[in-house]
């Protein structure tokens, strides 16, 4: 077999791989391209229209070619045509330096798979300067030639290669001079390309802040569809923290159902695209609205993508009622917290029961409401009941309702229980660990049969509800202590969302502080109120046993006290939260046997607030004091972290 035959045979063997590469680039396969075999090296040519399309898609190479042309313009030592190829080996530009009509023209393909060994093909393959001499070329037409190639890169990304082919009979000095000039000129043009990239990125960042809307996800991409910037809502929708998104190709975060390439879609983008986050735990659709971004002279420099959950197309926004929370109201940029938000969004549309676990004050009800308003039940009722705040003897009638005459004092016409009230919507069972053991079998039966029998009644009422429950207790420990039924636990714990305490997401503290300061400074008519650096450091160093709820209380108090700048003196956290074991430490010989009255009062208030899950009315009744008196003592002992609030 001749060398030519071997070359062609080798090329044929590599066609399948090259076909796949071309298809990914949106180009026809080899069968759709003109082929030449004969006096010139075996090549594949782009048609005129394909060449124009390729040049337009590779705008950076057009700019590089112009820079290189300007640099070489006055240098007479380079007397051979300079070839500039893209990353696949297609020659897109030829800088004419000789009067002869060179064999290699724009559209030719110089990859190793089609043209055999040559300087440009080697530079592309190995991403380094390459020189091939004489019979090192696989194609016999180049056996009397020297080919030279230099990779063209930007930000570590291979864009193509620049080089030349000259006679092997040229003097060694002349060839060496040409190589040095082409190498240094290519490096200089690459630096100019990097400089323009920096300017483009500044333009994109300006566009990012101009378009920023924290109710929608925003992703800004460069012309190569690499992520330049994202906002917090986009992190949540995509299920990936910012550090995993920046500098990554868009297709690593979002995909189409048919796996269409983004480059093909964005060439003529529709108004809205339905896409799926790659990190989605299960199929989840979000809407993306793309828009091209242009710099000077109408040059395309990137794209913006506005993202929203797909259910928002039909969402009926609430009318400003207090206590209505959606995912856009939940603040956090901590990596694990962002993943939790994404998981919650993903399962929001599922009918499965959800168990939310976390310490007091972490925002469990916030998540429960967000799940409801992101689900297909959003137009139905959201009914919340605190299992720890209802007197034990009233829990059954509150949950399941009762018929008229069921017991002495029953209201006329009976009572619709929480299950019936939540029909068509969501029932949120807060502090589920405090549900009386004797009622748990009845709750289990309702979950199994989806029907409720009111107290004193004998007819079951069907209900269509989703159960979201929450607890700050370890239910598995309660099961071991025979205080909670295992079968009920597994019914409720279909999907578990553990909300981390604030001490595990301290990188979110500055974000939360700013949010609360903005809110309360507006309510208190103190515009421009800010947190001093020492106060912020104090907030970062504190352990926050009361979590986000305690942080909000501290900031609210500080906003009342401060005039322009919140300082350490305005923060009521220096002594830390009151200990739950005050007065119970081991006694030394000098320790009084009788604890101070204030310590006893403090213990009783904490016990009452804990027993009634922070409900001031119930705690005040149990302590036999008025609500105002109890609130004054809560302020005195800084017990705000024990007071029930939304979340």
Phi, psi and omega in degrees: 000131180289165178301318179301316181295320178298318180299312181295319178299317178297320179298317181298322181296331183266003185297321184300313180297318181291323176304316181296321178297315182295320179297319178298329179276000180080017179257155177297158177286176187303327182295338182266005182249152176290139180237142178234131173227130179158233186290331177266164178303150178299118184227165170243131182250141168281144173289169182302316181292322178294323178296315180298317179298316181297318179296320181293322180288335181255062183299327179297324180290328176297316178295318178300315181299319178296317178298315182294322179298317180294321181294321184274354190305316186264003184264110184278350182290334179269104185243018176238153181299139177260125182261137177234118182250162173274185186292344179265356178099001177283124177288118181258330182221146173232117177273109186288123177234357179227160182278343182286153177274098185299153180291321183276119181240162176305135182108339179291159182242121185245023177290159180298331183292332185250326184251001182074186183296131175198164187301315182291316178300319179292321179298322178291317184294315188256356178056043176207164180301135184225144177223129180237129187241136171050236185285002169293338174289138180286327183275131185296335180297334182261011181294340178253025185231165171238128177242144187224138181219145178231127179293144176252119183232161174213118181061034180081359181259132180285121178259331182167209180208154175234145180182192181208166173233125181228171182288141178289348181271357176296152181298148181298324180294315181298316180296319180296319179297316179300316181300315181296320181294314181295320180297307183293325179293320178296317179297321178295318179295325177295323178293323177295324178294320178296320180297318179293326178299319179298317178297319179297320181293323176297320177297318180294321179294323176298318178294324179300310182289332178290328184262359189299129176214108187288000172274347180234151173284142179227126176236130175248131184242152171275184184294339178269010179063037174259137184291126179259320181202149176221157174258177186297320182295325177294321176303316181295313182296322183277344179072023181223136177290160185306318184296338177271350182261319184299140180068009179257149175299146183300326184291353174277350180245327184226140179222158174266155183301325180264011179060030176297145179288142179298325182300321180289322182291318186282351177295331175211071189290139172286175182297319181222142178239139174260119186228168182238128175296135180298327183276004183297133179292331174213178185301123180219128182257139170228158180261136177237129177246103184275152175211127178291148179242132185240148175255211183296149178059026176070024181279127179290124180243350179167197182217154168247145177235119172267125185246143174209153177296141187297333182290347182291346178299325185246010185291135172262108185292146184289164187263027178085014179297138178295149178082011178258115184235142175235175183299329179294344179272351182268126188254133176170142177231001175301139187304310182291327179292322177297320178296321178298316178300319180294317177300316180298317177298319184296320183267001182300321182278358180278151176277358186295147174292149183233135173248119180257123180244151180161161181293164177298134177090004181276343177107038183293318179291329176302313179294320181299316179293320179299320177299317181296311186283354173258004183257174178288353177267011188302331180274354176270177183286149169248111185247122181247141176219133179265110185294338181272343186267349181266131176307141187307321185285346181257354186300316183297313182291327178293319182284311191256351181078178177210160179267163180300133179079012182296329179200167180298128180093357178296137183290155181294135181086354179080190183222131173281120180288174183298325180298315180290322178298329183271004183305128182086000182224223186233136173252122181256113179261095181278148182052052183297335180295342180265007177292131180306139184300325184288342179267346184298322177299323180292321176297318178299320180295320178297318180296325181283317187262347183054043178210146184240135173252113182297157176299130180082359180255168178230009180243124180284139179252117180293142179226144176244097185222160169248136181260124169240122180241161182214152178201151172255009179256163175270102184295330179295324175293320179295325177297317180296331180268009181059034178252355179211139184282133180294320182293326176291320179303314182288336174290321183279326188267054176287311174238130181250128175243112178262117179272120184290148175292161184297331180293342178267357179222051185295340177292349176271349185300312179301322180295315180292319180300313180298321179298312181293320179298315178301316181297307187284330177293327176290316180294326183267005179057047176237069182298144178084004179296134182220169182256127178290158183298321180292322178294319178297319178296322177297318179295323180289328184279338184287150187272346175052066176296334178269003174061213187297325179300316180293319179300316180297319179297318180297316181292322178299314179298317181297323179294327175293320187278325186278157177255307180236319183233129176280122180249178180301326182296338181272355183262121181270058181225003187300321182274355183076173181287155179296141180285145179282352184243027180301132176084005183245007180291156177303138185267135173271180182295334182260003182279130179298144179290324182264126180287149177302148183301321181298322180294320179295316178299317180300313180300317182292321179295316179299315181299317180294317180295321178292318183296325181253025173052039175081007179283112187295321182298310180295320180294319179296319178299317181295325181275354180062039175228166180283160179301318181297318179297316180297318181297323178296321179288325176300317178294321181299316183264006180054057182256023185299334181292345180264357184272135181290130171222176178301134183103000000 
